[in-house]
């Protein structure tokens, strides 16, 4: 899931039918398990990766089993989302990469609103918008929690913005931004290592060991998973982050030599505890396996029905 990039296309398969085509709107980021899961995924951890996807309907829907004679020989022998011999879904696969010829075979007889697919979610599925939505929902849950007294509740809400007791706790441990070495407190943000929205207890949200002092640009890079830190303070940069952008931010010394990490760890090393528009395509196409017939909103996706 962390390999999916903005612009990648996703096919949604459920109940033996492909009903939706989606476009990845943002890189995946850490988030709590969606409430839409209900009892599904009971064995999954409460924290995972959320991949924002804008969905459009495939008209008419496609049954892979009905075209398995053509589709089967093109499916990958390993990690195929569809069983090449039968056309049944592979329940052991949740999100798989498929080649563009497979995508073209599946959607060739159906209509896709390509203009809608290309522009949908431009505003509503950005990282900041989705992050605020998740944080707002978690704040509502905290305000409604009868097990928290008013003082703790206030401290937890302040911690969402890096304020109050949480900041004081972080400042007792951290003295500078680990990326820029800035020490002026007025220029530093108290940032959670394990995201505030994903913490399961008040203690986690207020724990100074679950925080870093970062300048605003470093805070955004860390929150997005573009950088992480080793316990000794060494910075690791994701290969997804462009060297030119590092230089523009005044961080060119991180690009050469570039000691990156192939996939950002879920909460950073310090945790306590297609391409497409109407006319161009990128080869990466994904296929999402879901247990429901509607556009999926599992850990791997966030759906929206109108372009915003």
N, C-alpha and C positions, 0 to 999 in steps of 0.2 A: 504493500500500500504506500509505503514511503517513496517508492520509485515513481509513482504517478505524478505527472506534471500538469500545470495549467494548459488546457487545450487538448489533452488526451481525450479520446472518445471512450465511452463505456456502454456496453450492452447489458440490460437488466433481464436476467432469466429467472423465471419463477413458475412453478406449476407446469413445467414442460413448455412454456411459451416465453418468447422474447417480446415484451410489450413496449419497452422504452429504450431510447437512445439518450445518453447523457454526455455532457462535456465537463471535464474536471475544471472547476473554477479557481481553485487554490491548491497549494501544497497541503498535504495532511498535517494536522497539528494535534497536540495532546488535548484530550477532552474526556469527561466522564461518559460512561455508557449511556446512550440515549434512553429516555423513559419509554420510547416506543418499543423497546425490546421486550418489556414485560418479563415473562418468565423465560423467554427465549435467551439462549446464551447464558444460562444460569451458571455454567462452569467458567465463564470468562471473567477476567479481572475487571474491576469497576473502572479502571483507567485504560485508555487505548488511544488509537489514532482516528480522528474524524477527517474524512475526505469530502470537502464540499463539491457537490455535483449538481449541475442544472439539468433537469430531465425534460424530454419531449416525447410525445407518443409516436410509436411506429405504426403506421396505418397501411395495410392491416398488420396485426401482430404476426409473428413468425413462429412456426413449430419446427425446430431443428430436426425432429424425428421424421418429418415429412420430406425432408431434403437430404437425409443422411447419405444417400448414394452419391450425391455430389459433394456434400460437406465433409463426410467422413475421411476421405483420402487427404484432405487439406488440414485436418486437425493435427496439432502436435502430438507426438507419441507420449510425451511426458507433460504432466500438469495440464492436461486438456480439460476445459470446463464441461465439455460434452463427450460422452463416450463414443468413440468413432464407430464402433460396431453396432450400437443400438440407438443412438440419438438421445439417450437418457442423460440427465444432468449428473455430473460427478459430485456427489455430496462431500467429498473430501477436499474440494476446491472452493474457496470463498471469492477470491479475486484473481483472475488469471490473465496473462497477456496473450493476445492472439494477433496473427498477421493481418495486414490490410486486405489481402485477397479473401480471407475468411469473412471479414467484416462485409466486404462488397458482395459476397455470395449470400450472406444472411439478409442484408437490407435491399438487395437488388430489385426485388419485386414489390417493395413497399415505398411509401412516401414519407419523407422526413422534412420538417420545416427547418431548412438549413439556416435561414436568416435568424429565426428565433433561437436555434441551437447555438449560433455563433455569438449572439449578444446577450442572451439570458443570464441573469445572475451577476451582471457586471458590477452592480452596487450592493445587492442584497447578500451576496455570497463571498464578499471579501473577508479576509482574515479578521480585520478589526470589527466588522459588523457582526460576524458570527460569534467572535469572542465576547463581545458586549452582550449579545443575546444569551449566551450560556451563563455568563457571570450574573446577568440580571435575574435569570431563573434561579440560580443558586442563592442569590441574595434573598429572593422571596421565600425560599425554603428555610433559610436561616431565621428570617423575621417571624416565620410561622412556627418555629420550633419551640414548643413549651418547655423543653428541657434546658434551655439556655436562659440564664438570668440577664438582666438588662445590661450590666457592665460588660460581660463577656460578649454579648451580641453586638454591642457597639464597637468593641475592640476588633471583632472579626470583620465587621463591615468596613472599618477603617483600614484593616490590613489589605483589603481588595485593592486599594489605591496606594499601598505601600506607606501607610501612615500609622500614627498611634503607637501602641505597644509593639507591634511587629517591627516597625522601623527602629525603635529603640533597641530591640533585641538584636537586630541585624548589626546596628552600629556598634554594639558591644563586642562584636566579633570581627567585622570587616571595617577597614579603614580607608580603602580606596577602590576605584573601579579597576577590576582585574584586567580590563582590556586597554583602557586609555590612561590608567594611572592617575586620573584626576582625584584630588583629595577634598576639594571644596564641597562641603555637605549640601550647599544650595544647588549644586549642579548634579547631584546624585539621586537616583531612584532606588528605593528598597524593593528589589524584585524577588519574587518567589522562584525557587528552583523547581520544585514540584508546583505546577500552576495552582493558584488559589481556587480555581473552579474545580480542580481535581482532588483537592485535599478532603479527607474523610472525617477529620476531627478538628475541633477548635485548637487543640494543641499544635497540630500540623500547620495550621494557618498562622499561628503566632510564633512559631519556633524560629529563633534567629539562625539556627543551623540550616534552616530551609530557605535561606535568603542570601542575596548578594547585593552589594552597592554598585550600581552601574549608571553610566551616563545614558541619556535617552536613546542615542543611536545604538549603543551596546545592548541596552535593555530590549530593543526591538529585534535586533539580530539574535539574541539569546532566546527570546520568546518564540521566534519563528523557527528555531532549530538550525539557523545558519552558522552559529558558533556554539561551542561548548568549552568547558574548562576541565582540565585534569586537577587532581587533588593538590598537585604542586603549583597550580596557577597557570600552567601552560595552556595556551589557546589552541583549539582545534577548529579549523574552518571547513565547512561542508564544501565539497567540490561543486555543488550547485550554485554557489555564490561566485559571481563573476569577479575576476581579478581587477578589472577596470573599476568596478563599483567599490572595491576595497580601496583602491587608490583615491577615488573621488572622496571617500570618507576620511582620507588621511590615514588609512591603515594599510598602506602598501607593503609595509615590512612583513605583514602576515602572508603575503601572496608568494614570496620567494625566500626560502623554499616553502613549498605549500605542503604542510603535513595535515592532510584532511582526514575525514572519516566518511566512509561510504554511506552510512545511514546514521542520522543523529540519534543518540540514545533518547529514550522516552522522556526522561526528565533531566538529562545532563549527567555528566560524570560525577557531579557533586551531590547527587540525590542522597539525602539521609536515608537512610534505610537501605483533438489530435491536432498536436498543435493543429488547430483547424479554424477556418472561417468558411465562407460560402464557396470558395474555389480552391483552397489549398488544404493539404492533408499532411499530417505527421504519421509515421508508420505505427506508432504505439497506439494500440487499441486494447481496451480491457473488457473483461466480461465479468459482471457481478452476479453471484448466485444468491438468490433470496428465497425466503420461505413464504412470501406473500406475493399476490399478483399485482399490487400497486407499486408505484415507483418506490424503490427501497429507501428507507431512512435508517439503515443499520449503522454499525460503527464505521463503515467505510464510506458513508455517503450522507449528504444533507440535501434534501430535495426542495425544489421550489417550482411552482407551476406557472408563474408569470415572470416575464423579464423585468428586472429592476436595475 
